[in-house]
């Protein structure tokens, strides 16, 4: 078993014995980034706003924090609308104001954590959060 943690190289070796020859292998363990996403409200009116908050789960975090892409699912694709930076503890927040909704629309949001050299995890996504907006 491999202990939880960031993406890394793992090396295992067997020294051999009277019956078996020595053997070794190396593998790269790829771990997706993980985080949380919450919205301050589940319902809003057009012109109203919602504050999204979240936290990166993996350690170690870069001292200057790291960016996350906030995305909304719109017309069949995920579209980035904000890129907040986390603090040194991994917490972030972003306010969003709805401005062009007509009728009643349920929007789905997620945070995308892209791969970055300063953060030892692969690309990851948070679970989606829905907000119902009435125009």
Backbone as a printed PyTorch tensor [residue, N CA C, xyz], in Angstrom:
tensor([[[  0.8310,  -1.1940,   0.0000],
         [  0.0000,   0.0000,   0.0000],
         [  0.8640,   1.2420,   0.0000]],

        [[  0.3550,   2.2670,  -0.6540],
         [  1.0550,   3.5440,  -0.7130],
         [  0.2970,   4.5350,   0.1600]],

        [[  1.0010,   5.2410,   1.0020],
         [  0.3720,   6.2060,   1.9120],
         [ -0.2430,   7.3520,   1.1220]],

        [[ -1.3310,   7.9490,   1.6420],
         [ -1.9270,   9.1090,   0.9730],
         [ -0.9120,  10.2400,   0.8780]],

        [[ -1.0630,  11.0600,  -0.1420],
         [ -0.1590,  12.1880,  -0.3130],
         [ -0.1730,  12.6810,  -1.7400]],

        [[  0.7440,  13.5560,  -2.0850],
         [  0.7690,  14.1420,  -3.4200],
         [  1.3100,  13.1750,  -4.4750]],

        [[  1.2710,  13.6130,  -5.7280],
         [  1.8830,  12.8430,  -6.8140],
         [  3.3760,  12.7240,  -6.5360]],

        [[  3.9250,  11.5450,  -6.8090],
         [  5.3330,  11.3250,  -6.5180],
         [  5.8230,  10.0580,  -7.2080]],

        [[  7.1310,   9.8780,  -7.1840],
         [  7.7450,   8.6500,  -7.6830],
         [  7.8790,   7.6850,  -6.5070]],

        [[  7.5830,   6.4220,  -6.7650],
         [  7.6990,   5.3840,  -5.7390],
         [  8.6510,   4.3230,  -6.2690]],

        [[  9.5640,   3.9070,  -5.4340],
         [ 10.5210,   2.8790,  -5.8210],
         [ 10.4160,   1.7370,  -4.8340]],

        [[ 10.3460,   0.5300,  -5.3460],
         [ 10.3220,  -0.6680,  -4.5080],
         [ 11.4430,  -1.5960,  -4.9730]],

        [[ 12.0660,  -2.2380,  -4.0260],
         [ 13.1740,  -3.1270,  -4.3670],
         [ 13.1270,  -4.3740,  -3.4910]],

        [[ 13.6260,  -5.4710,  -4.0680],
         [ 13.7440,  -6.7290,  -3.3530],
         [ 15.1870,  -7.1810,  -3.4970]],

        [[ 15.8460,  -7.4310,  -2.3830],
         [ 17.2780,  -7.7530,  -2.4110],
         [ 17.5880,  -9.1380,  -2.9640]],

        [[ 16.5880,  -9.9710,  -3.0260],
         [ 16.8060, -11.3250,  -3.5140],
         [ 17.1810, -12.2690,  -2.3720]],

        [[ 17.1810, -13.5400,  -2.6840],
         [ 17.5770, -14.5570,  -1.6920],
         [ 18.2020, -15.7310,  -2.4360]],

        [[ 18.2330, -16.8730,  -1.7930],
         [ 18.8660, -18.0360,  -2.4220],
         [ 18.1110, -18.5240,  -3.6590]],

        [[ 16.8040, -18.2650,  -3.7260],
         [ 16.0000, -18.7460,  -4.8400],
         [ 15.6550, -17.6730,  -5.8650]],

        [[ 15.4980, -16.4250,  -5.4250],
         [ 15.0380, -15.3570,  -6.3200],
         [ 16.1180, -14.2940,  -6.5100]],

        [[ 16.1990, -13.8090,  -7.7340],
         [ 17.1520, -12.7440,  -8.0510],
         [ 16.6570, -11.4000,  -7.5040]],

        [[ 17.5700, -10.4590,  -7.3070],
         [ 17.1510,  -9.1140,  -6.8870],
         [ 16.2770,  -8.4730,  -7.9670]],

        [[ 15.3540,  -7.6110,  -7.5270],
         [ 14.4500,  -6.9460,  -8.4570],
         [ 14.0810,  -5.5740,  -7.9120]],

        [[ 13.7800,  -4.6450,  -8.8070],
         [ 13.3640,  -3.3060,  -8.4080],
         [ 12.4760,  -2.7160,  -9.4900]],

        [[ 11.6130,  -1.8110,  -9.0880],
         [ 10.8160,  -1.0680, -10.0640],
         [ 10.5440,   0.3210,  -9.5190]],

        [[ 10.2310,   1.2070, -10.4320],
         [  9.8910,   2.5730, -10.0680],
         [  8.6130,   2.9400, -10.8000]],

        [[  7.7170,   3.6510, -10.1280],
         [  6.4540,   4.0600, -10.7310],
         [  6.1400,   5.4940, -10.3130]],

        [[  5.3950,   6.1730, -11.1230],
         [  4.9290,   7.5230, -10.7910],
         [  3.4850,   7.3990, -10.3510]],

        [[  3.1880,   7.8490,  -9.1470],
         [  1.8300,   7.8390,  -8.6110],
         [  1.2230,   9.2080,  -8.8970]],

        [[  0.1460,   9.2370,  -9.6740],
         [ -0.5140,  10.4890, -10.0360],
         [ -1.7580,  10.6580,  -9.1770]],

        [[ -1.8200,  11.7560,  -8.4300],
         [ -2.9270,  12.0120,  -7.5100],
         [ -3.6320,  13.2910,  -7.9540]],

        [[ -4.9490,  13.2400,  -8.2290],
         [ -5.6490,  14.4620,  -8.6260],
         [ -5.8240,  15.4100,  -7.4380]],

        [[ -5.7840,  16.7080,  -7.7250],
         [ -6.0260,  17.7180,  -6.6950],
         [ -7.4740,  17.5990,  -6.2190]],

        [[ -7.7040,  17.9200,  -4.9620],
         [ -9.0430,  17.8620,  -4.3920],
         [ -9.3360,  19.1600,  -3.6580]],

        [[-10.5990,  19.4920,  -3.5860],
         [-10.9990,  20.7070,  -2.8890],
         [-12.4810,  20.6870,  -2.6100]],

        [[-12.9410,  21.7310,  -1.9470],
         [-14.3600,  21.8790,  -1.6370],
         [-14.9050,  23.1030,  -2.3560]],

        [[-16.2090,  23.1440,  -2.5360],
         [-16.8940,  24.2870,  -3.1250],
         [-18.2480,  24.4190,  -2.4570]],

        [[-18.5470,  25.6330,  -1.9800],
         [-19.8500,  25.9230,  -1.3850],
         [-20.3430,  27.2580,  -1.9180]],

        [[-21.6580,  27.3960,  -1.9820],
         [-22.2310,  28.6910,  -2.3480],
         [-22.9800,  29.2340,  -1.1330]],

        [[-23.0140,  30.5520,  -1.0110],
         [-23.6660,  31.1710,   0.1420],
         [-25.1810,  31.0180,   0.0810]],

        [[-25.7100,  30.8190,  -1.1280],
         [-27.1610,  30.6390,  -1.2970],
         [-27.4210,  29.6120,  -2.3890]],

        [[-28.5380,  28.9330,  -2.2850],
         [-28.9490,  27.9730,  -3.3200],
         [-29.9050,  28.6030,  -4.3250]],

        [[-30.4890,  29.7460,  -3.9450],
         [-31.4190,  30.4680,  -4.8220],
         [-31.0420,  31.9340,  -4.8470]],

        [[-31.2340,  32.5640,  -6.0140],
         [-30.9470,  33.9840,  -6.1470],
         [-31.8430,  34.5690,  -7.2270]],

        [[-32.0180,  35.8670,  -7.1800],
         [-32.7390,  36.5840,  -8.2320],
         [-31.7210,  37.1830,  -9.1920]],

        [[-32.1510,  37.4160, -10.4220],
         [-31.2810,  38.0920, -11.3750],
         [-30.9140,  39.4570, -10.8020]],

        [[-29.6400,  39.7850, -10.8180],
         [-29.1560,  41.0110, -10.1930],
         [-28.6080,  40.7580,  -8.8030]],

        [[-28.9330,  39.6050,  -8.2290],
         [-28.4260,  39.2330,  -6.9150],
         [-27.0740,  38.5580,  -7.0300]],

        [[-26.4380,  38.3560,  -5.9070],
         [-25.1140,  37.7420,  -5.9420],
         [-25.0180,  36.5510,  -5.0000]],

        [[-24.0150,  35.7460,  -5.2680],
         [-23.6980,  34.5620,  -4.4710],
         [-22.1970,  34.6150,  -4.2030]],

        [[-21.7970,  34.2100,  -3.0210],
         [-20.3760,  34.1070,  -2.7210],
         [-19.9930,  32.6360,  -2.6860]],

        [[-19.0180,  32.2850,  -3.4900],
         [-18.5070,  30.9240,  -3.5200],
         [-17.2860,  30.8700,  -2.6040]],

        [[-17.1940,  29.8200,  -1.8090],
         [-16.0440,  29.6100,  -0.9410],
         [-15.5630,  28.1780,  -1.1180]],

        [[-14.3020,  27.9670,  -0.8130],
         [-13.7620,  26.6220,  -0.9220],
         [-12.3920,  26.5390,  -0.2780]],

        [[-11.8870,  25.3250,  -0.3010],
         [-10.5730,  25.0620,   0.2930],
         [ -9.8960,  23.9510,  -0.5030]],

        [[ -8.5920,  24.1130,  -0.7000],
         [ -7.7880,  23.0530,  -1.3040],
         [ -7.4750,  22.0390,  -0.2220]],

        [[ -7.5610,  20.7580,  -0.5420],
         [ -7.3780,  19.7210,   0.4680],
         [ -5.9680,  19.1800,   0.5850]],

        [[ -5.2060,  19.2290,  -0.4590],
         [ -3.8870,  18.5840,  -0.4450],
         [ -2.7890,  19.4570,   0.1280]],

        [[ -1.8640,  18.8130,   0.8000],
         [ -0.6740,  19.4890,   1.3170],
         [  0.5420,  18.8880,   0.6160]],

        [[  1.5930,  19.5820,   0.4390],
         [  1.8800,  20.9410,   0.8980],
         [  1.3310,  21.9770,  -0.0700]],

        [[  0.9420,  23.1370,   0.4650],
         [  0.4610,  24.2540,  -0.3390],
         [  1.6020,  25.2470,  -0.5640]],

        [[  1.6220,  25.9010,  -1.7160],
         [  2.6410,  26.9350,  -1.9260],
         [  2.4280,  28.0840,  -0.9370]],

        [[  3.4840,  28.7190,  -0.4430],
         [  3.3440,  29.8040,   0.5310],
         [  2.4570,  30.9550,   0.0390]],

        [[  2.4750,  31.2250,  -1.2590],
         [  1.6560,  32.3070,  -1.8140],
         [  0.2640,  31.8690,  -2.2160]],

        [[ -0.1280,  30.6600,  -1.8490],
         [ -1.4310,  30.1390,  -2.2650],
         [ -1.3740,  29.6460,  -3.6980]],

        [[ -2.5400,  29.3640,  -4.2390],
         [ -2.6000,  28.8950,  -5.6250],
         [ -3.9450,  29.2410,  -6.2060]],

        [[ -4.0300,  29.3400,  -7.5020],
         [ -5.2800,  29.7490,  -8.1350],
         [ -6.1630,  28.5440,  -8.4150]],

        [[ -7.4650,  28.8100,  -8.4510],
         [ -8.4510,  27.8170,  -8.8700],
         [ -9.3310,  28.4970,  -9.9250]],

        [[ -9.8160,  27.7340, -10.8670],
         [-10.7110,  28.2720, -11.8900],
         [-12.1440,  27.9530, -11.4930]],

        [[-12.9530,  28.9850, -11.2810],
         [-14.3800,  28.7710, -11.0380],
         [-15.0710,  28.6840, -12.3870]],

        [[-15.8720,  27.6340, -12.5610],
         [-16.5040,  27.3900, -13.8450],
         [-18.0050,  27.1950, -13.6830]],

        [[-18.7360,  27.6250, -14.7120],
         [-20.1800,  27.4120, -14.7900],
         [-20.4620,  26.5740, -16.0300]],

        [[-21.4270,  25.6690, -15.9140],
         [-21.8200,  24.8660, -17.0680],
         [-22.8860,  25.6490, -17.8250]],

        [[-22.5550,  26.0350, -19.0500],
         [-23.4270,  26.8920, -19.8320],
         [-23.3690,  26.4720, -21.2920]],

        [[-24.5170,  26.2260, -21.8770],
         [-24.6280,  25.8040, -23.2840],
         [-23.7530,  24.6110, -23.6100]],

        [[-23.7740,  23.6170, -22.7240],
         [-23.0950,  22.3550, -22.9880],
         [-21.6090,  22.3060, -22.7050]],

        [[-21.0450,  23.3710, -22.1300],
         [-19.6040,  23.3740, -21.8660],
         [-19.3230,  24.0610, -20.5330]],

        [[-18.1910,  23.7020, -19.9300],
         [-17.7430,  24.3620, -18.7070],
         [-16.9510,  25.5940, -19.1020]],

        [[-17.3530,  26.7550, -18.5520],
         [-16.7110,  28.0270, -18.8910],
         [-16.1840,  28.6970, -17.6250]],

        [[-14.9270,  29.1070, -17.6580],
         [-14.3050,  29.7690, -16.5170],
         [-14.7730,  31.2180, -16.4540]],

        [[-15.2390,  31.6500, -15.2750],
         [-15.6900,  33.0340, -15.1080],
         [-14.8930,  33.7960, -14.0530]],

        [[-14.0880,  33.1070, -13.2460],
         [-13.2570,  33.7750, -12.2430],
         [-12.0990,  32.8650, -11.8680]],

        [[-11.0120,  33.4730, -11.4270],
         [ -9.8330,  32.7140, -11.0130],
         [ -9.3070,  33.2790,  -9.6940]],

        [[ -9.9690,  32.9190,  -8.5820],
         [ -9.4830,  33.4210,  -7.2880],
         [ -8.2100,  32.7080,  -6.8460]],

        [[ -7.4440,  33.3690,  -5.9710],
         [ -6.2190,  32.7880,  -5.4120],
         [ -6.5000,  32.4120,  -3.9640]],

        [[ -6.0270,  31.2370,  -3.5890],
         [ -6.1880,  30.7970,  -2.2060],
         [ -5.1590,  31.4940,  -1.3210]],

        [[ -5.4150,  31.4470,  -0.0240],
         [ -4.4040,  31.9380,   0.9080],
         [ -3.4260,  30.7970,   1.1960]],

        [[ -2.4970,  31.0070,   2.1030],
         [ -1.4750,  29.9990,   2.3980],
         [ -2.0520,  28.7430,   3.0310]],

        [[ -3.2890,  28.8200,   3.5590],
         [ -3.9460,  27.6520,   4.1560],
         [ -4.8650,  26.9430,   3.1670]],

        [[ -4.9740,  27.4650,   1.9390],
         [ -5.7840,  26.8160,   0.9090],
         [ -7.2010,  27.3330,   0.7850]],

        [[ -7.6110,  28.3110,   1.5980],
         [ -8.9810,  28.8390,   1.5460],
         [ -9.0810,  29.9470,   0.4980]],

        [[-10.2230,  30.0150,  -0.1810],
         [-10.4610,  31.0460,  -1.1820],
         [-11.9350,  31.4270,  -1.1740]],

        [[-12.2580,  32.5830,  -1.7470],
         [-13.6590,  33.0060,  -1.9060],
         [-13.7850,  33.8960,  -3.1310]],

        [[-14.9730,  33.9360,  -3.7030],
         [-15.2320,  34.7430,  -4.8880],
         [-16.7160,  35.0800,  -4.9300]],

        [[-17.0180,  36.3600,  -5.0970],
         [-18.4070,  36.8000,  -5.2300],
         [-18.7720,  36.8320,  -6.7090]],

        [[-20.0220,  36.4410,  -7.0220],
         [-20.4870,  36.4670,  -8.4090],
         [-21.8930,  37.0390,  -8.4400]],

        [[-22.1120,  37.9990,  -9.3470],
         [-23.4270,  38.6270,  -9.5060],
         [-24.0690,  38.1170, -10.8010]],

        [[-25.3210,  37.6670, -10.6880],
         [-26.0680,  37.2020, -11.8590],
         [-26.6740,  38.4110, -12.5550]],

        [[-26.5350,  38.4600, -13.8950],
         [-27.0000,  39.6570, -14.5680],
         [-27.7770,  39.4540, -15.8480]],

        [[-27.8890,  38.2570, -16.3790],
         [-28.5400,  38.0900, -17.6830],
         [-29.4850,  36.8950, -17.7110]],

        [[-30.0620,  36.5650, -16.5710],
         [-30.9350,  35.3890, -16.5090],
         [-32.3750,  35.7900, -16.7800]],

        [[-33.0160,  35.0290, -17.6440],
         [-34.4510,  35.2120, -17.9190],
         [-35.1630,  33.9300, -17.5360]],

        [[-36.3110,  34.0800, -16.9010],
         [-37.0450,  32.9050, -16.4640],
         [-36.3710,  32.2860, -15.2440]],

        [[-36.4860,  30.9770, -15.1450],
         [-35.8720,  30.2460, -14.0250],
         [-34.8130,  29.3130, -14.5900]],

        [[-33.5710,  29.4850, -14.1650],
         [-32.4640,  28.6880, -14.6830],
         [-31.6840,  28.1080, -13.5110]],

        [[-31.3410,  26.8270, -13.6230],
         [-30.4830,  26.1810, -12.6270],
         [-29.0750,  26.1300, -13.2080]],

        [[-28.1530,  26.8540, -12.5590],
         [-26.7620,  26.8770, -12.9900],
         [-25.9640,  25.8950, -12.1510]],

        [[-25.0420,  25.1840, -12.8100],
         [-24.1150,  24.2910, -12.1050],
         [-22.7300,  24.9180, -12.1120]],

        [[-22.0740,  24.8570, -10.9620],
         [-20.7400,  25.4340, -10.8090],
         [-19.7810,  24.3740, -10.2870]],

        [[-18.4880,  24.5480, -10.5960],
         [-17.4420,  23.6950, -10.0540],
         [-16.1530,  24.5130,  -9.9850]],

        [[-15.1950,  24.0170,  -9.2470],
         [-13.8590,  24.6190,  -9.2180],
         [-12.9020,  23.6310,  -9.8800]],

        [[-12.1120,  24.1230, -10.7980],
         [-11.1070,  23.3300, -11.4970],
         [ -9.7440,  23.7190, -10.9330]],

        [[ -9.0030,  22.7330, -10.4690],
         [ -7.6700,  22.9670,  -9.9130],
         [ -6.6820,  22.4100, -10.9310]],

        [[ -6.0620,  23.3150, -11.6760],
         [ -5.1600,  22.8920, -12.7470],
         [ -3.8140,  22.4440, -12.1860]],

        [[ -3.1120,  21.6580, -12.9820],
         [ -1.7710,  21.1980, -12.6200],
         [ -0.8340,  22.3910, -12.6170]],

        [[  0.0610,  22.4350, -11.6380],
         [  0.9880,  23.5520, -11.4910],
         [  2.2740,  23.0270, -10.8700]],

        [[  3.3950,  23.5350, -11.3050],
         [  4.6830,  23.0730, -10.7940],
         [  4.8880,  23.3230,  -9.3060]],

        [[  4.1840,  24.3020,  -8.7380],
         [  4.3550,  24.6100,  -7.3180],
         [  3.4260,  23.7960,  -6.4180]],

        [[  2.5640,  22.9840,  -7.0060],
         [  1.5820,  22.2100,  -6.2470],
         [  1.6320,  20.7740,  -6.7570]],

        [[  2.0520,  19.8170,  -5.9530],
         [  2.3810,  18.4750,  -6.4520],
         [  1.1810,  17.5480,  -6.6940]],

        [[  0.1690,  18.0360,  -7.3900],
         [ -1.0070,  17.2390,  -7.7100],
         [ -1.3580,  17.4240,  -9.1780]],

        [[ -2.0790,  16.4550,  -9.7240],
         [ -2.5600,  16.5440, -11.0910],
         [ -3.8500,  17.3680, -11.0970]],

        [[ -4.3590,  17.6590, -12.2930],
         [ -5.6030,  18.4270, -12.4030],
         [ -6.7450,  17.7110, -11.6910]],

        [[ -7.5470,  18.4800, -10.9690],
         [ -8.6810,  17.9150, -10.2490],
         [ -9.8600,  18.8700, -10.2620]],

        [[-11.0260,  18.3650,  -9.8960],
         [-12.2590,  19.1450,  -9.8840],
         [-13.0170,  18.9050,  -8.5910]],

        [[-13.7610,  19.9160,  -8.1610],
         [-14.6260,  19.7320,  -7.0010],
         [-15.9710,  19.1760,  -7.4780]],

        [[-16.7480,  18.6220,  -6.5630],
         [-18.1210,  18.2780,  -6.9200],
         [-18.8880,  19.5650,  -7.3210]],

        [[-19.9230,  19.4110,  -8.1140],
         [-20.6840,  20.5660,  -8.5690],
         [-21.6430,  21.0630,  -7.4960]],

        [[-21.9540,  22.3530,  -7.6050],
         [-22.9170,  23.0270,  -6.7320],
         [-23.9290,  23.7030,  -7.6510]],

        [[-25.2220,  23.6020,  -7.3280],
         [-26.2580,  24.2120,  -8.1470],
         [-26.8430,  25.4490,  -7.4800]],

        [[-27.1300,  26.4480,  -8.2970],
         [-27.8050,  27.6620,  -7.8370],
         [-28.9520,  27.9320,  -8.8010]],

        [[-30.1700,  28.0900,  -8.2670],
         [-31.3440,  28.3930,  -9.0670],
         [-31.5310,  29.8970,  -9.1070]],

        [[-31.5820,  30.4550, -10.3080],
         [-31.7140,  31.9010, -10.4880],
         [-33.0390,  32.1970, -11.1950]],

        [[-33.7750,  33.1560, -10.6460],
         [-35.0420,  33.5830, -11.2270],
         [-34.8750,  34.9760, -11.8090]],

        [[-35.2180,  35.1140, -13.1110],
         [-35.0450,  36.3910, -13.7880],
         [-36.2610,  37.2720, -13.6880]]])
